[in-house]
Amino acid sequence: MPWIVANLAFLQRPDHRRGKANSDLVAVPYRGGGLEDMKMLTHRRWQTLSNADFGWLRAKHHITVFDGGNPEHEPVGNLVVWNDDEIAVGGGFPLHGHQDMEIITYVRQGVLGHRDTLGSEGLIHAGDVQVMSAGTGIRHAEFNKGDVPLKLYQIWLQPRAVGGAPQWHTRQFPKNDRAARFVVLASGFSDDEGALSIRADARVLAATLKTGEQVRHVLAPLRSAYLVVASGRVSVNGEPMNAFDGVAITQTTNVEIVALEDSELVMVDTG
């Protein structure tokens, strides 16, 4: 089943995938700097993402989770899964288990229903976020509780350490609060006030931009990022990106984004 494959496949990638030439690699000089200032972007276009279609579930994988998927779309830091899922009305994942994984769900359209073996239950609406620290083990079920197809991002991060008691939380994040700026939705750092807590060396952020607006994100040394255009069109460090495209950002400290039309962005800043 897809959740089992997604949990294991990244651990079983053959070594020959590493170092494979990537036709989507773009090197953009930063303000005339030398080689040490090169901005490295790996543009993962929507059309190049591997996919799965189970009828009730249609998924595109920004990071390959199935054998036979795009071998160039490897994990970015401790980000090991980013699925763009569409779940049909009445469809959903029956009760199943996870262990030692931080799982963030960002709902883009519709209503997600959740219940788990901790006794937690909730409805997560578009724009809201759910986090689950699987720890020593948790079983949960997720279903489309709305009357339109449910669209969401499933983002999986490796934890800092294995084990720990499982946890589940959800929170509303009004889109107006992220106008023209990144807001931290989930974080493994205690100083990110207002964010949902996760046990990973990462932050999940979101922003909304009007046409022509700009936003900048600074990455600490040795950190990377993965950004997805949830809607609209933007340029990232000069690289044009369409709706649903993703980009892995490495070897730079500055991420400069300009909205080419009204846009919504979701990004993971990862160690």
DAMOTA-V54485 format. One record per residue. N is the residue number from 1. OMEGA is omega in degrees with one decimal (none if undefined). D_FIRST is the distance of its C-alpha to the first C-alpha in Angstrom with 1 decimal. Layout:
# DAMOTA-V54485
n->N omega->OMEGA d_first->D_FIRST
n->N omega->OMEGA d_first->D_FIRST
This chain:
# DAMOTA-V54485
n->1 omega->-170.0 d_first->0.0
n->2 omega->-177.7 d_first->3.8
n->3 omega->177.4 d_first->5.7
n->4 omega->179.5 d_first->5.5
n->5 omega->-178.6 d_first->6.3
n->6 omega->-177.2 d_first->8.7
n->7 omega->-173.1 d_first->10.3
n->8 omega->-168.8 d_first->11.1
n->9 omega->-177.1 d_first->11.8
n->10 omega->177.1 d_first->14.9
n->11 omega->-172.9 d_first->16.4
n->12 omega->-179.5 d_first->16.2
n->13 omega->177.2 d_first->17.9
n->14 omega->-175.7 d_first->20.8
n->15 omega->-175.4 d_first->24.2
n->16 omega->177.9 d_first->25.5
n->17 omega->-177.8 d_first->23.6
n->18 omega->179.5 d_first->26.0
n->19 omega->179.1 d_first->29.2
n->20 omega->179.1 d_first->28.2
n->21 omega->-176.2 d_first->30.5
n->22 omega->-176.5 d_first->29.2
n->23 omega->-179.0 d_first->30.8
n->24 omega->-178.0 d_first->30.0
n->25 omega->-178.5 d_first->31.9
n->26 omega->176.1 d_first->34.8
n->27 omega->-176.4 d_first->37.7
n->28 omega->177.8 d_first->39.9
n->29 omega->-178.2 d_first->43.2
n->30 omega->174.5 d_first->43.8
n->31 omega->174.3 d_first->47.3
n->32 omega->-177.9 d_first->48.9
n->33 omega->178.8 d_first->47.7
n->34 omega->-176.6 d_first->47.4
n->35 omega->-178.2 d_first->44.4
n->36 omega->-179.2 d_first->43.6
n->37 omega->-178.7 d_first->43.2
n->38 omega->174.8 d_first->40.7
n->39 omega->-178.3 d_first->37.8
n->40 omega->178.0 d_first->34.7
n->41 omega->172.5 d_first->32.2
n->42 omega->-174.5 d_first->29.1
n->43 omega->179.0 d_first->28.5
n->44 omega->-176.6 d_first->24.9
n->45 omega->-178.2 d_first->25.6
n->46 omega->-175.6 d_first->23.2
n->47 omega->-176.9 d_first->23.7
n->48 omega->-177.4 d_first->22.6
n->49 omega->173.0 d_first->19.2
n->50 omega->-173.4 d_first->16.2
n->51 omega->175.5 d_first->14.0
n->52 omega->179.8 d_first->11.1
n->53 omega->178.9 d_first->11.9
n->54 omega->-177.6 d_first->10.0
n->55 omega->178.0 d_first->13.3
n->56 omega->180.0 d_first->12.9
n->57 omega->170.6 d_first->11.4
n->58 omega->-173.7 d_first->13.2
n->59 omega->169.0 d_first->12.8
n->60 omega->-172.1 d_first->15.3
n->61 omega->174.0 d_first->15.0
n->62 omega->173.5 d_first->18.3
n->63 omega->-172.7 d_first->17.1
n->64 omega->179.6 d_first->15.1
n->65 omega->179.4 d_first->11.7
n->66 omega->168.6 d_first->10.8
n->67 omega->-177.8 d_first->13.4
n->68 omega->176.0 d_first->15.7
n->69 omega->-178.1 d_first->15.8
n->70 omega->-174.4 d_first->19.1
n->71 omega->-179.0 d_first->20.4
n->72 omega->-174.5 d_first->23.0
n->73 omega->-176.7 d_first->20.8
n->74 omega->176.5 d_first->20.6
n->75 omega->176.5 d_first->20.5
n->76 omega->-174.0 d_first->23.7
n->77 omega->178.8 d_first->25.1
n->78 omega->173.4 d_first->22.8
n->79 omega->-171.6 d_first->20.7
n->80 omega->176.7 d_first->17.4
n->81 omega->166.8 d_first->15.1
n->82 omega->179.9 d_first->16.6
n->83 omega->171.7 d_first->14.4
n->84 omega->-172.0 d_first->16.4
n->85 omega->169.5 d_first->14.3
n->86 omega->-175.9 d_first->15.9
n->87 omega->-176.0 d_first->14.8
n->88 omega->176.1 d_first->16.9
n->89 omega->-178.7 d_first->19.4
n->90 omega->-178.4 d_first->18.2
n->91 omega->177.6 d_first->14.5
n->92 omega->179.0 d_first->12.3
n->93 omega->174.5 d_first->9.6
n->94 omega->-176.3 d_first->10.6
n->95 omega->-179.0 d_first->11.8
n->96 omega->-170.4 d_first->9.8
n->97 omega->173.5 d_first->11.4
n->98 omega->177.7 d_first->12.7
n->99 omega->174.2 d_first->15.7
n->100 omega->177.1 d_first->18.3
n->101 omega->172.7 d_first->17.2
n->102 omega->-172.4 d_first->19.1
n->103 omega->-179.8 d_first->17.1
n->104 omega->178.7 d_first->19.2
n->105 omega->178.2 d_first->18.5
n->106 omega->-176.8 d_first->21.2
n->107 omega->-178.6 d_first->21.5
n->108 omega->-179.8 d_first->23.3
n->109 omega->175.3 d_first->23.6
n->110 omega->-176.1 d_first->23.3
n->111 omega->177.9 d_first->22.6
n->112 omega->173.2 d_first->19.5
n->113 omega->-176.6 d_first->19.6
n->114 omega->166.6 d_first->18.5
n->115 omega->-175.8 d_first->19.0
n->116 omega->-176.2 d_first->18.3
n->117 omega->170.7 d_first->19.7
n->118 omega->-174.7 d_first->22.6
n->119 omega->-179.9 d_first->23.9
n->120 omega->172.8 d_first->23.4
n->121 omega->179.1 d_first->23.1
n->122 omega->172.6 d_first->23.7
n->123 omega->-177.1 d_first->23.8
n->124 omega->-175.3 d_first->23.4
n->125 omega->-177.6 d_first->25.3
n->126 omega->-179.1 d_first->25.6
n->127 omega->-179.4 d_first->27.0
n->128 omega->-170.2 d_first->26.1
n->129 omega->174.0 d_first->23.9
n->130 omega->173.6 d_first->21.7
n->131 omega->178.5 d_first->21.3
n->132 omega->172.3 d_first->19.5
n->133 omega->-172.5 d_first->20.6
n->134 omega->177.4 d_first->18.1
n->135 omega->-177.0 d_first->20.8
n->136 omega->175.2 d_first->20.8
n->137 omega->177.2 d_first->17.8
n->138 omega->174.8 d_first->16.8
n->139 omega->-179.2 d_first->14.5
n->140 omega->175.3 d_first->14.4
n->141 omega->-180.0 d_first->13.6
n->142 omega->-175.9 d_first->14.2
n->143 omega->171.4 d_first->15.6
n->144 omega->-178.7 d_first->17.9
n->145 omega->179.7 d_first->21.2
n->146 omega->-179.7 d_first->23.4
n->147 omega->173.8 d_first->24.9
n->148 omega->176.0 d_first->23.7
n->149 omega->179.5 d_first->20.5
n->150 omega->178.9 d_first->19.1
n->151 omega->-177.0 d_first->19.1
n->152 omega->170.5 d_first->18.3
n->153 omega->170.8 d_first->17.8
n->154 omega->-175.7 d_first->15.3
n->155 omega->-177.9 d_first->17.3
n->156 omega->179.6 d_first->16.5
n->157 omega->173.7 d_first->19.5
n->158 omega->-179.1 d_first->20.3
n->159 omega->175.6 d_first->22.7
n->160 omega->-179.0 d_first->26.3
n->161 omega->179.1 d_first->25.9
n->162 omega->178.4 d_first->23.4
n->163 omega->-177.4 d_first->23.7
n->164 omega->-179.7 d_first->25.5
n->165 omega->177.8 d_first->25.0
n->166 omega->-179.5 d_first->22.0
n->167 omega->176.2 d_first->23.3
n->168 omega->177.6 d_first->22.4
n->169 omega->173.1 d_first->24.8
n->170 omega->-178.5 d_first->25.2
n->171 omega->173.6 d_first->28.3
n->172 omega->177.4 d_first->29.9
n->173 omega->-178.1 d_first->31.0
n->174 omega->-177.0 d_first->33.5
n->175 omega->179.0 d_first->33.4
n->176 omega->-178.7 d_first->37.2
n->177 omega->-177.9 d_first->37.1
n->178 omega->179.8 d_first->35.5
n->179 omega->175.9 d_first->37.9
n->180 omega->176.3 d_first->39.0
n->181 omega->174.6 d_first->37.6
n->182 omega->173.8 d_first->34.4
n->183 omega->179.7 d_first->33.5
n->184 omega->-179.0 d_first->31.4
n->185 omega->179.8 d_first->28.6
n->186 omega->-173.2 d_first->27.0
n->187 omega->171.7 d_first->28.7
n->188 omega->-177.2 d_first->29.0
n->189 omega->-171.9 d_first->32.8
n->190 omega->-177.8 d_first->35.0
n->191 omega->175.9 d_first->37.5
n->192 omega->-175.7 d_first->35.1
n->193 omega->178.3 d_first->36.5
n->194 omega->-180.0 d_first->34.6
n->195 omega->171.2 d_first->31.2
n->196 omega->-175.4 d_first->28.3
n->197 omega->172.1 d_first->28.1
n->198 omega->-176.2 d_first->25.4
n->199 omega->-178.5 d_first->25.7
n->200 omega->177.9 d_first->25.3
n->201 omega->-173.6 d_first->28.0
n->202 omega->170.7 d_first->27.2
n->203 omega->170.1 d_first->28.1
n->204 omega->-174.6 d_first->26.3
n->205 omega->176.2 d_first->29.0
n->206 omega->178.5 d_first->29.6
n->207 omega->170.4 d_first->32.7
n->208 omega->-176.6 d_first->34.1
n->209 omega->169.0 d_first->36.9
n->210 omega->179.9 d_first->39.4
n->211 omega->178.4 d_first->40.6
n->212 omega->178.7 d_first->42.7
n->213 omega->-179.7 d_first->41.7
n->214 omega->173.9 d_first->40.8
n->215 omega->-177.8 d_first->38.9
n->216 omega->176.0 d_first->38.9
n->217 omega->-179.6 d_first->36.7
n->218 omega->176.8 d_first->38.0
n->219 omega->174.5 d_first->35.7
n->220 omega->178.1 d_first->37.1
n->221 omega->177.7 d_first->37.8
n->222 omega->175.7 d_first->34.9
n->223 omega->179.7 d_first->32.4
n->224 omega->177.9 d_first->30.1
n->225 omega->170.2 d_first->28.5
n->226 omega->-175.5 d_first->25.8
n->227 omega->177.0 d_first->26.8
n->228 omega->175.1 d_first->25.2
n->229 omega->-178.3 d_first->27.5
n->230 omega->173.7 d_first->25.9
n->231 omega->177.4 d_first->28.8
n->232 omega->177.3 d_first->32.1
n->233 omega->179.8 d_first->33.4
n->234 omega->164.6 d_first->34.7
n->235 omega->179.6 d_first->36.2
n->236 omega->-175.3 d_first->35.1
n->237 omega->177.7 d_first->37.9
n->238 omega->-178.7 d_first->39.2
n->239 omega->179.6 d_first->36.0
n->240 omega->179.3 d_first->35.2
n->241 omega->178.8 d_first->31.7
n->242 omega->177.2 d_first->30.4
n->243 omega->176.0 d_first->28.1
n->244 omega->174.8 d_first->24.5
n->245 omega->172.4 d_first->25.5
n->246 omega->176.5 d_first->24.9
n->247 omega->171.8 d_first->27.2
n->248 omega->-174.4 d_first->27.2
n->249 omega->-177.7 d_first->30.6
n->250 omega->172.4 d_first->32.1
n->251 omega->174.5 d_first->35.6
n->252 omega->175.8 d_first->37.3
n->253 omega->-175.0 d_first->38.4
n->254 omega->175.8 d_first->38.9
n->255 omega->-177.4 d_first->36.5
n->256 omega->-172.5 d_first->38.5
n->257 omega->177.3 d_first->36.9
n->258 omega->179.9 d_first->38.9
n->259 omega->175.3 d_first->37.7
n->260 omega->169.2 d_first->38.6
n->261 omega->179.4 d_first->37.7
n->262 omega->-168.9 d_first->36.5
n->263 omega->171.6 d_first->33.2
n->264 omega->-176.0 d_first->30.5
n->265 omega->171.1 d_first->29.2
n->266 omega->-175.2 d_first->26.5
n->267 omega->171.0 d_first->26.8
n->268 omega->173.4 d_first->25.8
n->269 omega->-167.8 d_first->28.7
n->270 omega->175.8 d_first->27.4
n->271 omega->none d_first->29.1
